[in-house]
Amino acid sequence: MKLRRPRRGATRDVRPVWAACAALLDYPDERLVDGLGGIAALVPDDPHLQPVIEHLRTHPLRELQVDYVKTFDLTRKCSPYLTYFSHGDTRRRGLALVEFKETYRAAGAEFDPEEDELPDHLSVVLQFGALVDTPAALRLLLDHRAGVEMLRLALAGFDDGAGSPWWGVVAAVCATLPPLDGEEADAVRRLVEAGPPAEEVGLGGYGDPALSAPRPGGPTLISPPSIPVGAP
């Protein structure tokens, strides 16, 4: 399936990049480390992803896991959950999460409430786009473009400006999207200045109760038709 970009004449099959990014954004475990060769083969010339793959290949797994949690679980501005940037922990976020589930369902992919990721995790969206419905995933990414760009900027400035090794993954995703126009660039600027809404109400009672489940740090999955992270 070739992706037709809105407002752009060129076409490009982004699925290999999205599949690689989906795997690399997942919590690092032995399966991911063992699969790095296959991931590298998917994107042999990608200047953003090859350094990430090399970093994962050359650092101890325990160190990678600690760094991942420090980056994505303990740093709010590096949240991989796209609706967090637009809605924070407010009531509106529950409805936004339902929209992601409905997009998956419309394409014939049911999100599994037994799994531990929320449907707006960037890794889930990319996996959905790589394996099920590329245009639908693109729409989700463009609807939340400001959040994707915010995550890229946050990772670039992580650790007092040293940058996160995972920055290259989000940079690779952004490189597959249409260039930011003036309005979208303004939205990113406003988000950087203001940050996500901060109404701390939780998600219980809004949409599917499974949406409020915490993520212990395991694999991202969508059930039949399955979308297994790490299986490009």
C-alpha positions, 0 to 999 in steps of 0.5 A, a space after each residue: 500500500 503506497 501512502 498518498 500524502 495530503 497536499 503533496 504530489 510525491 508518494 513514498 512507502 513509509 511502512 518500513 520506517 514506521 515498522 522499524 520505529 514502532 519496534 525501536 520505541 517499544 520497551 527494550 527487552 531481549 526480543 528487541 535486541 535479538 531483532 535489531 539485525 532485521 530492523 536495521 535491514 528494513 532501513 539500511 540508509 536511514 540516517 536517523 535510525 541507524 545510530 539508534 540501532 547501534 546504541 541499542 546493540 552496544 549497551 547493556 539491556 538493563 541500562 537501556 531499560 533504566 534509560 527508557 523508563 527515565 525518558 518515557 515514563 518519568 519525564 512528562 514532556 517525553 510522553 509517547 502518548 499522543 493525546 497527552 500533549 493535546 489534552 493532558 490528564 483531563 476528561 477530554 483525553 478519554 474521548 480522544 482515546 476512544 477515537 483512536 480505538 474506533 480508527 483501529 476498529 474501522 480498519 478491522 483491527 480491535 485494540 486488546 484491552 488486556 494489553 498494557 498500552 494505550 491506543 495513542 502510544 506512538 508505537 501502536 499508531 506506527 505499527 497500525 500504519 505499517 501493518 494495517 492501514 497506512 492512510 488512517 495512521 497518517 491521519 492520526 499522526 497529522 491530527 496530533 502533529 504538534 504532539 509528535 513534534 513536541 516529543 521530538 523537541 523534548 527528546 533532543 533537549 533531554 538530559 540537560 541538552 545532551 539529547 536522548 538516544 531515542 530522538 532519532 526514532 521520532 526524527 525519522 517519523 517526522 521525516 516521513 510526514 509533510 513539512 510543517 506549514 505555518 499554522 502547524 508550526 504555530 501550533 507546535 510553538 504554542 504547545 512548547 510554550 504552554 505545555 499540555 493541559 494539567 487538569 488531574 482528573 484521571 480517565 476513569 468513567 470516560 469511554 472504555 475503563 481499560 483506557 485508564 490502566 497503567 503501563 507496566 512497561 511491556 510490549 505494545 500489541 493490538 489484537 486480531 488482526 494482530 499488530 505485534 510490535 517488533 514484527 516488521 
